[in-house]
Amino acid sequence: TNFSAQEATFTLEAADGVVSDSGVFDILRPGEENAAAGQWIELDQQEVTVPADETVTVPFTITVPENATPGDQPAGIAASVSTGDSEDVSMVSRVGARLHLRVDGEVEPTLAVNDMEVDYHQNWNPFAPDTATVTYTVVNDGNVRLGVEQALHSSGPFGIAGADQQPEPIREVLPGGEAQVQVEQDVWPLFALHSTVELAPQIVGEDEFDAELTTSSGETTVAAIPIPQLIVLLILGVLIWWLVSRKKRNQKKFDAAVAAAAAERNGEPGDDDAMTASRA
């Protein structure tokens, strides 16, 4: 449909479907080579001129090869129009329609966690938690598109000081596709930080299949040394040692003073008297 006030010539193109980094469905850019369903689509014409405020219907044919992989085969058809005042500067606008194809065969809904890493950020305030930036890649190893519910759990040794978080759900990951996830958590330094992420696959939209949906997980452990807390403990240890030592020294001086006073009260000779008696 041409909604403008003058006729326009549209270029038509069929291509494999992809999901962009922002999570929106798209097709391959012009010039990129199709590897799957984009090759199966044949348009009756590559260009179509549409008069102002009119609509033209363009037929297309989908031919599925006999050796096509079972499962979802995303694709789309785009119509683009170029506008500009000169040959050097132009703007290309592109709109498209999605084709959601599924080839008969065994359905395998499978997710995996790859490249899980934790970047630990020390907080030099000993009374505040540190920050852990958890990154990982959600990979669709199956043959059908899946949504993803996520749960992230981090804790110290033996599960103490646990922190739970639910990252934003992923609307759709295509077969063979992946999505990058980054999550920040407040954690306490307990010498080791163990992080686990669980992925729960979800059926997208009105899709239907009988295969069982099973969760998958990934985990990693990094060092989380409580340096500020250890410094505070060291300072407290030195202070306690100094106070105890000082108390012992003062106690010795006090005991010596008490003993000297008691000896003088009992008439016992001091050191000078003892030396005089010895000479006599």
Secondary structure as GFF3:
##gff-version 3
##sequence-region A 1 280
A	DSSP	beta_strand	8	19	.	.	.	ID=ss1
A	DSSP	beta_strand	25	27	.	.	.	ID=ss2
A	DSSP	three_ten_helix	37	39	.	.	.	ID=ss3
A	DSSP	beta_strand	41	43	.	.	.	ID=ss4
A	DSSP	beta_strand	47	50	.	.	.	ID=ss5
A	DSSP	beta_strand	60	62	.	.	.	ID=ss6
A	DSSP	beta_strand	71	83	.	.	.	ID=ss7
A	DSSP	beta_strand	91	103	.	.	.	ID=ss8
A	DSSP	beta_strand	111	121	.	.	.	ID=ss9
A	DSSP	beta_strand	130	140	.	.	.	ID=ss10
A	DSSP	beta_strand	146	155	.	.	.	ID=ss11
A	DSSP	three_ten_helix	157	159	.	.	.	ID=ss12
A	DSSP	beta_strand	163	165	.	.	.	ID=ss13
A	DSSP	beta_strand	170	173	.	.	.	ID=ss14
A	DSSP	beta_strand	178	187	.	.	.	ID=ss15
A	DSSP	beta_strand	191	202	.	.	.	ID=ss16
A	DSSP	beta_strand	216	224	.	.	.	ID=ss17
A	DSSP	alpha_helix	227	265	.	.	.	ID=ss18
A	DSSP	alpha_helix	271	279	.	.	.	ID=ss19
###
